[in-house]
Amino acid sequence: MRTAAFATAFTYAGRRLTRLEIGIYSAVGAILFAVFADRALDYMEWAERTAMYTTLSVVASSVNARVAADMLQGSGSAAGRHTGRNPFALAGTTPPFFLGDLGSRELGSLERPAWVFDGQRGEVVYLPRIRRALRTEDPAGALRFRLVPHPSGLGYLLVPTSRYEWQVLP
């Protein structure tokens, strides 16, 4: 009795699979892989959105800690003095993928993901790598934020300067 090299790979209940069965199993496997890949991209985008919000929160907290430290040392500045300034420079830190001042570069020429500061407009710009669920007014798909005084008069906030919606997972 002679057996093929991989006879067990294509047998079911003691018989070889037909081409139709192999095709159906392959199609089902491909569909399952596509659904898994789509879902994995959703989770990757969700993680990127969460990282962006975390970075904005940490930078705003760092700026507020710096302002509070200046106030405690008696060298506090007038409220709103830092509006439109680079919050990364004020905080004394930079996030991963920070490319510095935008200058004369075009947003489309930058490798994503990227954080840049647009000195002409006084805005922090974030260019997300995965943006399938992002809806923004910016043609480059960029998210822009400006450092503004907190409404209470104590500290600063990073607020979006253009409308956007980033609903990744239902």
N, C-alpha and C positions, 0 to 999 in steps of 0.2 A: 504494500500500500504506500503510495507516494503522497507527501504533503507539500504544499507550497511554503515558501519562506515565511510568509505572514498570514497563514491560513486562519489563525485565530482572530486576526484583526478585522476581517470582513465576514465573520460567520455569526449567525444568530440561530440558536436552537438547533445546532448541528448542521445548518445549511448555509451556503454562501448567500450574501445579500445581493439583491438585484440592483441594477443601475438606478432604477426608479427609487428604491429605498435609500440608496447612498445619496442620491440627489436631494431627496426630501430631508434626510438628516443633515446634510450640508447646508441646505437653505435655512432650516430651523436654527442651526448653530450660528450661521452668519447673522440672522435676525437678532438672536440673543446677544451676540457680540456687539452689534450696532446699538442696541438699546443700552447695554452696559457702558459703551464708550460715550454715548450721549449723556447718560446720567453722571458718569465720571467727570465730564466737562462741566456739567452744572455744579457739581461739588467743588471743582477747582475754581470756578468763577465765584462761587459763594465765599470760598476761602480768600480769594483776592480782594473781594469787596470788604470782607471783615478786616483784613489786614490794612486796607486803606483807611477805614473808620478808626481803627486802633491807632494808626500812625497819626491821624489828625488829632485824636484825643490826647495822645502822649505829647505831641508838639505843643498843643494849646496849654496843657498842664505845665509843661516845662517853661513856656513863656510866662505863665502866671506865677510860677515859683520864682523866676528871675525878677519879675516886677515886685513881688512881695519881699524878696530879699533886699532889693534896692530901697523899698519903703522902710524896712526895718533898720537899714543902715543910715537912713536920713537923706538918701540921695534919690528919693522917689521923683518920678516925672509926672507931668500933667497927664490926666486921663486922655487917651486918644493920640498920644504922641507917636506911638508905634504903628498906627493904622497904615496899612499898605506896605509895611516893611517886610523884609524876609524873616518869617518866623523861625526858620531853621538857624539863621545867624543869631537871632535873639535868644533862642533856646540853647545855643552852643552845641547843637547836635545835628546830624544829618541821617536821614533814613537810607536803607539800602536802595540802590538805583537812583540816587540823587545826582543829577548832572550839572548842578550849579545854575548860573543865570542863563536864561534863554538867549538873551542878546539878539543877534540877527538871524539865528537859526530858525528854520521852519519846524513846526510841530511834527509834520509828516516825515521829516528826515530823521527823527529820533527813534532809537530802538526801544521797544516796549518790553517790559514795564519801565516807566521812568517818572521821576519827580523832577520838576524844574521850577525855577522862580522867574516869572515874567516881570522884570524890573520896570518896564515901561508902563504896565498896567497895575503893578503892585499886587500881583496874584500868584498864588502857588498853583501849579498845574500838575495834574496827575494823568498820565497816559496808561490806562490799563491794558494788559496783554490780552486777556480774554474779555470780550465785551459783547457777547451774543445777546444778552438780556438788557444791555444798557441803552437807554433812550436819552439823548442829550441834544441841546440846541447847537452845540459846537460841531462844525463839519468834520473836524479831525477826531471826534470822539473823545475829546479831552474833558476832564472835570476841573473846574477852576474854583479856587477858594481864596478869600481875602481875610486878613487879620483885622478885626474890628473890635472896638471897646464893648465890653459886656454891658447890657442895659442897666445893670445895677451901678455901673461906674467903677467897679472893682474888677480888674483883670480884662482879658481878651478872649474872643471866640474866633474860630475859623469857620466862616459861613460861605456857602456856595454862592457864586456870583451869577450863575445861570441855572435854569431849571434842568433837572435831570431825574430820571426814574431808573432804578436798577433793581428790579424784582427778579431774583434768580430762581429761587425755589418757591413753590406754592405754599 
